[in-house]
Amino acid sequence: MTASVGSGFDAVLDPVNRHNPYPLYTSLRRTPVDRQPDGTYVVTTFREVADLLHDPRVSSQLDSDLDAADPHARIGLPPSFLRLDPPEHDRLRRLATRPFGPPHSPHRVDDLQPKLEDIVARLVRDLPGSTVDLVDHFAYPLPVLVICSLLGVPVEDEPKFRGWIDTALQSIDPRRARQEQLDAAHAGFRDLAGYLGDLVDRRTAEPGDDLLSALATDDGPDGRMTREQLISTAVLLLIAGHETTVNLVANAALVLLRQPVWLDRLRADDGLVIPFVEEVLRWDPPVQMLPWRRALSDIPLAGTTIPQGASITLVLAAANRDPQEIPDPDRFDPQRRQIRHLGFGDGIHYCFGAPLARLEAQVALRGLAPVLAHARLLEDPPVYRMSAILRGPRHLRVALG
């Protein structure tokens, strides 16, 4: 299928084009910095997106015009560090990093590999019947089991928080959402925050060996997060800790099903899985764009000046296929000489969980490859998630040989 009739950024946001937005991105790159009718500046070329990701004149904090769409503000919580600028962003991110990764916890992610391999082996063994939804039965439960274990969230509560998260994520695409959808999204966010707030209180009173306990009791040089900051951080880590990885694994599985030559090579060369995951992050990234950035001053860029106060959307997926930076960018090739991408963003907001997401995807594909060798897609293209920001199949149904 090809993109529907339409052009510009509105066509990218239209759900009818969710199955393949990449021809639209090609058109958008002709104007690297493009002003939209609502005053938003959409940036689509690699160098310009990369520059803005490092530019201190670009703020991630919401302004008053967007406060109504921010679920944190609607329920009285402070924003997560994802929506803050230095120095407070840096302090909260350091606090969140202490129990999660280097330099204070350098082995936490690497030490997860045996656990990940056990989970993948069990999920593969328990795939039901001859017709399987690889999202519902594999790509979704894997990162959920992992992030629940890391955070200290009871996995048996997944049916509750899955519904809240699915509803809450409607608020990340406010240009397409109706008011009743936003109201429902904020209600879901409120329920999720209330649930995690109770869990934070329990972990504070009786700490365990999980991340929430560490965050609640850590007395490092930056002090402790407040209870409200800890709840906002817990919401961020629970959602980001599985939603994007679900899409990464599903997008990678879809490539293998559509291009079985890479499945054959992956099964013959175990080491290929590392560049394979990087090429998926470039070619079909789970996070397509970063909206809600704001210019703190006038920013001259690619022959255009983004004025102070303007909203900016950075389209990572379009930048990843910029032919000025990546040779033959529409061809999927994990053996290309150099794989450059912005699939995890860059700069101070570089994806907090990138090492974990990479490891999960690599272990997942090693375990899933023998299954995919005897699988056939039942729907192509599959049904995609509604969001233009988080890209991945909602279902990936296959028949097993």
PyMOL commands that set and color helices and strands:
alter all, ss='L'
color gray80, all
select helices_A, chain A and resi 8-13+15-17+22-28+46-53+67-69+71-74+81-83+88-97+110-125+134-139+141-151+155-172+179-205+211-217+227-240+243-258+260-268+270-283+316-319+347-349+354-372
alter helices_A, ss='H'
color red, helices_A
select strands_A, chain A and resi 33-35+41-43+58-59+131-133+290-295+299-301+304-306+311-314+375-377+397-400
alter strands_A, ss='S'
color yellow, strands_A
deselect
rebuild
show_as cartoon
